């Protein structure tokens, strides 16, 4: 693949993308420590074995309900999907209470993230957030990070009927900002981010440091792979 600026010069008649969409967990912030603490508090209250950070790092990426389901099933996907709502809903209420209690402080921002965001905003590039995290958690988290006014659009996992890996949230952002998918870029850490963007006809950047269920993100065939986001400025 060419450099990002060359790609958009060729395909969209401009230097660089007009819109950059970002995933949140594992791409911009290291949220696993707080998520793992909330999961373990939930499991403790349910008198179940604790999960720990390593397991939880492989369970995130599909929203909080799926995280709770995986925790209750110790990561077994079939068992997680088969759990009845009568078991999941009380556990999720415990998780919600525990996690909301951690959002009054900033979860760690990955190196290079703020530099890239500042540069994009200085160049009047539109930036948007597309996360599978529910709005209940996303809004206070952005406020704690001082990012409440950073993104032109914040698309959360419960805003539409479908979330990533569906392309619907990404296409909705493009429509809201009147920017074509071909003029846009999606930056994420998981196969769900890459698949959603590919299905939408949007170019992709993957980061190597995020949460991808223990799988090498390169296997999802993103257009570019970086180890920190400020490398995109080169």
BELNOR-V67115 format. One record per residue. N is the residue number from 1. RES is the residue in three letters. PHI is phi in whole degrees, 0 to 359 (NA if undefined). Layout:
n=N res=RES phi=PHI
n=N res=RES phi=PHI
This chain:
n=1 res=UNK phi=NA
n=2 res=UNK phi=287
n=3 res=UNK phi=301
n=4 res=UNK phi=301
n=5 res=UNK phi=298
n=6 res=UNK phi=292
n=7 res=UNK phi=301
n=8 res=UNK phi=282
n=9 res=UNK phi=301
n=10 res=UNK phi=285
n=11 res=UNK phi=267
n=12 res=UNK phi=229
n=13 res=UNK phi=67
n=14 res=UNK phi=213
n=15 res=UNK phi=265
n=16 res=UNK phi=84
n=17 res=UNK phi=286
n=18 res=UNK phi=276
n=19 res=UNK phi=220
n=20 res=UNK phi=239
n=21 res=UNK phi=258
n=22 res=UNK phi=239
n=23 res=UNK phi=288
n=24 res=UNK phi=254
n=25 res=UNK phi=292
n=26 res=UNK phi=86
n=27 res=UNK phi=248
n=28 res=UNK phi=261
n=29 res=UNK phi=229
n=30 res=UNK phi=268
n=31 res=UNK phi=268
n=32 res=UNK phi=302
n=33 res=UNK phi=304
n=34 res=UNK phi=290
n=35 res=UNK phi=296
n=36 res=UNK phi=295
n=37 res=UNK phi=297
n=38 res=UNK phi=291
n=39 res=UNK phi=298
n=40 res=UNK phi=293
n=41 res=UNK phi=295
n=42 res=UNK phi=299
n=43 res=UNK phi=295
n=44 res=UNK phi=298
n=45 res=UNK phi=293
n=46 res=UNK phi=270
n=47 res=UNK phi=58
n=48 res=UNK phi=244
n=49 res=UNK phi=299
n=50 res=UNK phi=289
n=51 res=UNK phi=268
n=52 res=UNK phi=88
n=53 res=UNK phi=297
n=54 res=UNK phi=299
n=55 res=UNK phi=296
n=56 res=UNK phi=299
n=57 res=UNK phi=299
n=58 res=UNK phi=268
n=59 res=UNK phi=259
n=60 res=UNK phi=279
n=61 res=UNK phi=123
n=62 res=UNK phi=239
n=63 res=UNK phi=94
n=64 res=UNK phi=289
n=65 res=UNK phi=297
n=66 res=UNK phi=292
n=67 res=UNK phi=299
n=68 res=UNK phi=296
n=69 res=UNK phi=299
n=70 res=UNK phi=296
n=71 res=UNK phi=295
n=72 res=UNK phi=293
n=73 res=UNK phi=258
n=74 res=UNK phi=52
n=75 res=UNK phi=88
n=76 res=UNK phi=284
n=77 res=UNK phi=297
n=78 res=UNK phi=295
n=79 res=UNK phi=294
n=80 res=UNK phi=299
n=81 res=UNK phi=290
n=82 res=UNK phi=274
n=83 res=UNK phi=297
n=84 res=UNK phi=286
n=85 res=UNK phi=301
n=86 res=UNK phi=296
n=87 res=UNK phi=267
n=88 res=UNK phi=285
n=89 res=UNK phi=296
n=90 res=UNK phi=296
n=91 res=UNK phi=293
n=92 res=UNK phi=293
n=93 res=UNK phi=297
n=94 res=UNK phi=294
n=95 res=UNK phi=297
n=96 res=UNK phi=304
n=97 res=UNK phi=297
n=98 res=UNK phi=292
n=99 res=UNK phi=287
n=100 res=UNK phi=300
n=101 res=UNK phi=290
n=102 res=UNK phi=261
n=103 res=UNK phi=267
n=104 res=UNK phi=273
n=105 res=UNK phi=229
n=106 res=UNK phi=284
n=107 res=UNK phi=289
n=108 res=UNK phi=299
n=109 res=UNK phi=273
n=110 res=UNK phi=292
n=111 res=UNK phi=301
n=112 res=UNK phi=89
n=113 res=UNK phi=292
n=114 res=UNK phi=296
n=115 res=UNK phi=300
n=116 res=UNK phi=293
n=117 res=UNK phi=301
n=118 res=UNK phi=298
n=119 res=UNK phi=292
n=120 res=UNK phi=298
n=121 res=UNK phi=294
n=122 res=UNK phi=295
n=123 res=UNK phi=268
n=124 res=UNK phi=62
n=125 res=UNK phi=279
n=126 res=UNK phi=289
n=127 res=UNK phi=236
n=128 res=UNK phi=224
n=129 res=UNK phi=248
n=130 res=UNK phi=231
n=131 res=UNK phi=235
n=132 res=UNK phi=273
n=133 res=UNK phi=289
n=134 res=UNK phi=299
n=135 res=UNK phi=298
n=136 res=UNK phi=309
n=137 res=UNK phi=265
n=138 res=UNK phi=294
n=139 res=UNK phi=298
n=140 res=UNK phi=295
n=141 res=UNK phi=293
n=142 res=UNK phi=298
n=143 res=UNK phi=296
n=144 res=UNK phi=293
n=145 res=UNK phi=270
n=146 res=UNK phi=76
n=147 res=UNK phi=254
n=148 res=UNK phi=296
n=149 res=UNK phi=246
n=150 res=UNK phi=281
n=151 res=UNK phi=258
n=152 res=UNK phi=295
n=153 res=UNK phi=222
n=154 res=UNK phi=243
n=155 res=UNK phi=253
n=156 res=UNK phi=256
n=157 res=UNK phi=293
n=158 res=UNK phi=252
n=159 res=UNK phi=280
n=160 res=UNK phi=237
n=161 res=UNK phi=292
n=162 res=UNK phi=237
n=163 res=UNK phi=234
n=164 res=UNK phi=306
n=165 res=UNK phi=273
n=166 res=UNK phi=296
n=167 res=UNK phi=284
n=168 res=UNK phi=304
n=169 res=UNK phi=297
n=170 res=UNK phi=292
n=171 res=UNK phi=294
n=172 res=UNK phi=295
n=173 res=UNK phi=297
n=174 res=UNK phi=303
n=175 res=UNK phi=294
n=176 res=UNK phi=298
n=177 res=UNK phi=264
n=178 res=UNK phi=56
n=179 res=UNK phi=237
n=180 res=UNK phi=290
n=181 res=UNK phi=307
n=182 res=UNK phi=294
n=183 res=UNK phi=261
n=184 res=UNK phi=240
n=185 res=UNK phi=223
n=186 res=UNK phi=249
n=187 res=UNK phi=243
n=188 res=UNK phi=207
n=189 res=UNK phi=241
n=190 res=UNK phi=233
n=191 res=UNK phi=298
n=192 res=UNK phi=293
n=193 res=UNK phi=296
n=194 res=UNK phi=292
n=195 res=UNK phi=296
n=196 res=UNK phi=299
n=197 res=UNK phi=293
n=198 res=UNK phi=300
n=199 res=UNK phi=293
n=200 res=UNK phi=270
n=201 res=UNK phi=75
n=202 res=UNK phi=248
n=203 res=UNK phi=295
n=204 res=UNK phi=231
n=205 res=UNK phi=238
n=206 res=UNK phi=245
n=207 res=UNK phi=260
n=208 res=UNK phi=274
n=209 res=UNK phi=262
n=210 res=UNK phi=271
n=211 res=UNK phi=247
n=212 res=UNK phi=231
n=213 res=UNK phi=57
n=214 res=UNK phi=78
n=215 res=UNK phi=253
n=216 res=UNK phi=295
n=217 res=UNK phi=297
n=218 res=UNK phi=298
n=219 res=UNK phi=294
n=220 res=UNK phi=273
n=221 res=UNK phi=59
n=222 res=UNK phi=292
n=223 res=UNK phi=288
n=224 res=UNK phi=221
n=225 res=UNK phi=232
n=226 res=UNK phi=228
n=227 res=UNK phi=263
n=228 res=UNK phi=204
n=229 res=UNK phi=289
n=230 res=UNK phi=290
n=231 res=UNK phi=297
n=232 res=UNK phi=293
n=233 res=UNK phi=287
n=234 res=UNK phi=283
